């Protein structure tokens, strides 16, 4: 979280808690499913394409984003 704040600065986040689906058809998930928290930074305002399709466009490649996060100094 510190790295994201240093790289993007003051960004808002959406948090999603994923849990096992409900219903008899999902009873076979058993031990293979685990709860997890997804943290999604909101770095832009969704526009017509994103809102209409439910698909979000990233203007930064995953490799560039990972490099920026790895290289940021969080101690200073």
N, C-alpha and C positions, 0 to 999 in steps of 0.2 A: 504494500500500500504506500509505503514511503517512496519507493522508486517511482511508482505511477504518479504520485503527487509532484515529485521533482521533475519528471519528464514532461507531463502534461499540465500540471499546475492548476489547482482549484477545480478539478473536474468533478461532476456529480457521478454517483454510482447507482446502479440498480443491483439488488441482491436477490438471488433466487435460491430457495431451499428446495432441493429435489428429494422426494421420498418415494417409496415403492408405490406403484399404482394400485388403486383399489379395484376389487371385483374378483369373482371366481376365476376368470381367465388368466389372472396374474398370480395365482397361488403357487405356481411352480417356480417363481423367481427365487424363493428361499434365500440361501446365503450368498447368492451371486449378486444381489443388489445391495448397495450401501447408500446411506444418506450423504449428500454433499452440497456444499454451498458454491454457487456460481457468482462471481463478481464481474459485473459488466460495466466498464466505464462508459459514460455517455459523452463522447468527445465532439459530437455534432448534433444538429437538430434534424430529425427524420424529415424527409421531403416526400413528394408524391410517390416516387417509385418505392421507397422503403415502406411507406404507410399502406400503399395499395397491394404490394406483393408479400410483405412480411420478411423480405430479404434486405439485408443491410450491406451497403457498399463501404468498404474500407479503402481509404486513400493511401494507406501505408502498408507496405508488404510485411508479413510476419517476421521475416528475417531482419528488416530494418528496425522494427519495433523491439524485437528481442535484444538486438545489439545496443540500442539506446538504453533499455532497462538495465542491461548488464553493466554498461559503462558509467552509469550515474553514481556519484559519490553520495551515499546516504548518511555518512558520519559528519559531514561538514555543513 
